[in-house]
């Protein structure tokens, strides 16, 4: 059973089963579904552009906050609205890796960016809406002149609960609104001299309405590093998705999936407990898009495949269809869950398929049905048995649920060798001074870390320290690019 973990720096390495993680995942999406109605909505019933743009901006700054403090989400779990946005970003492990690497968030790798499902559930189930240490550290950062000036939580407490009164016995003890923002809050860019961060030239403070116009394409302002991004084919820190519509499309496709999972759980009390029986089917599903297991591939270490580009030889059988879709809801849930732990998923995908199996959004139920037909045919051809079936998949689109497709993106998914993709280039926890050692990445693979002379803070994407928050060195380059022909 594929193992997953949340804490990248455990005292004792403990892996959880994917089945247990999926059961926790179900509880998490129940909370997400309760939160969705409490975002500001437009007249058409969708989440308002400004609400979506604001939470996306808060997500951008949460990733920066993790980088600056040198911690993992397990240490400082995200605010709840940020968690929803980040969930959507993690669906594509390849794009999430590129966002981190291109954005200069290189000291820490995918292992340090696992979604803290259990930590969030523990907070929620204990009646604690926010992690106190994370909120305090966020508040201290907010005091800086160059900070984002954002509240830690969008909602001060669960928004479906009655309004709470302040405990302060003063004129401020009236009822406080749950929504912890102004009507048109400011979007604060970093100063131009903060080379570690992308920013918009010539305008540090934006109204949310102005920033939303930029994200939906009504404004054409560009990042200070726009020419560098274009030259090097890099993603910008400010745009986890190319446009706000891309984020909306992703979120809108997840909400029906969440609802379908909850319906399945409510209709079958054993749904979560029986997920373990689908682990083997999930692995076979991923293998359908794998490299051919022929020749020397079977004896090569998985790290070799992670660092090379596969080019098929003539006569090699490859799946005809560009995409396949999960044939059952249980497989889809396991696949969704696994991608919330991108470091674990990356290693496992290469170990079973010899390549990274990513995802693509499927635009319609009709397209999904075609992919499902191809999936079932390919399953029977590869495994000489019928593909598992699920009544949910025979009624796609009826309740809005259309499964995402598994796909292999062109080229190599990594922009650096696998040990740096996963372990980062200098993963010093909390950027402690006078620290050196080795970080365990995966079996037999380690990354060295060294704080050096501790002279600087977290520098820019390609450079060292200098002028940051007094931490131990900056996000450097490290390593080399992916190798050549893996064929």
HELIX and SHEET records of a PDB file:
HELIX    1   1 UNK A   18  UNK A   36  1                                  19    
HELIX    2   2 UNK A   49  UNK A   69  1                                  21    
HELIX    3   3 UNK A   80  UNK A   90  1                                  11    
HELIX    4   4 UNK A   93  UNK A  102  1                                  10    
HELIX    5   5 UNK A  110  UNK A  113  5                                   4    
HELIX    6   6 UNK A  117  UNK A  125  1                                   9    
HELIX    7   7 UNK A  132  UNK A  142  1                                  11    
HELIX    8   8 UNK A  208  UNK A  215  1                                   8    
HELIX    9   9 UNK A  226  UNK A  232  1                                   7    
HELIX   10  10 UNK A  244  UNK A  267  1                                  24    
HELIX   11  11 UNK A  275  UNK A  278  5                                   4    
HELIX   12  12 UNK A  279  UNK A  287  1                                   9    
HELIX   13  13 UNK A  295  UNK A  299  5                                   5    
HELIX   14  14 UNK A  302  UNK A  306  1                                   5    
HELIX   15  15 UNK A  329  UNK A  339  1                                  11    
HELIX   16  16 UNK A  342  UNK A  353  1                                  12    
HELIX   17  17 UNK A  365  UNK A  383  1                                  19    
HELIX   18  18 UNK A  391  UNK A  395  5                                   5    
HELIX   19  19 UNK A  418  UNK A  423  1                                   6    
HELIX   20  20 UNK A  429  UNK A  431  5                                   3    
SHEET    1   A 2 UNK A   3  UNK A   4  0                                        
SHEET    2   A 2 UNK A  16  UNK A  17 -1                                        
SHEET    1   B 2 UNK A 186  UNK A 188  0                                        
SHEET    2   B 2 UNK A 205  UNK A 207 -1                                        
SHEET    1   C 3 UNK A 323  UNK A 325  0                                        
SHEET    2   C 3 UNK A 405  UNK A 407 -1                                        
SHEET    3   C 3 UNK A 358  UNK A 360 -1                                        
SHEET    1   D 2 UNK A 436  UNK A 442  0                                        
SHEET    2   D 2 UNK A 445  UNK A 450 -1                                        
END                                                                             
